């Protein structure tokens, strides 16, 4: 793999040759699902357009977008359309509607989406994060999960923090019936906590790390085992009809991983820039709560985690077909073809 070069981030001087590559146009969430994807005349690629998400909870996506890695791989024949995901639930909406071909979610969110009929598969693992926790304000009397009984809690349904909350409640001998969940997007959940309209928040980094530093919010319950991996997902139609582009995406992710591991300070600076957070906060997210040094090939490790949370998904009532749908999703969600090629596996 070649080492990635990138443009200068404010306040960080990056040694080496600088590369300024256009990152393509930004598509909105209302992009049409039936947009024509026929290859341009003479193109070696199966389509002249690739739609892909970027997200602050997926640092590798930020590296790829910032440095034009995909544009370099694909050349002038393919236009890369970047769409920002505000959370796993939004990424799943984009995938289901066809607004993106590839989207990044937590593993739990991907499993829920596939169990409910969304034709997606995980093609690469971008991180093994500790990105969720139960958060309260600096002066809160709540100090444990048990104290949440009767509390109002902000959480984004269909995302890892929501499933983290469900597991945490179970660990504390509580259930959803014992609390009031307000379904708010991640940033709105923090705002609701800081504004006093909820008692607690199932947080997500980097917003959660910013809340610690800026607002003095406290993480009263952490459990890395309740966090699922970062999944890079693609629609089955994209995998079947544009396998060449799927391989290019995974190749770009593995190049970005190599660069991010070699350049953690620059990666944190990029996160701070895109997320609009302090460099101290971004450094905490990258160096303490985002394990990017993980095998990109999806497989048994990820399935083992998903099997643990499967009963939680079923009991939550969020899966339309119950246990049978979850079992079917578990048996078909992994597609390791592209990652194996990218990392030199069999």
Secondary structure by P-SEA (a helix, b strand, c coil): ccbbbbccccccccccbbbbbbccccccccccccccccccccccccccbbbbccccccaaaaaaaaaaaaaaaacccbbbbbbbbccaaaaaaaaaaccccbbbbcaaaaaaaaaacccccccccccccccbbbbbccccccccccccccbbbbbbcccaaaaaaaaaaaaacccccccccccccaaaaaaaaaaccccccccccaaaaaaaacccccccccccccccccccccccccccccaaaaaaaaaaaaaaaaaaaacaaaaaaaaaaaacccaaaaaaaacccccccccccccaaaaaaaaaaaaaaaaaccccccaaaaaaaaaccccaaaaaaaaccc
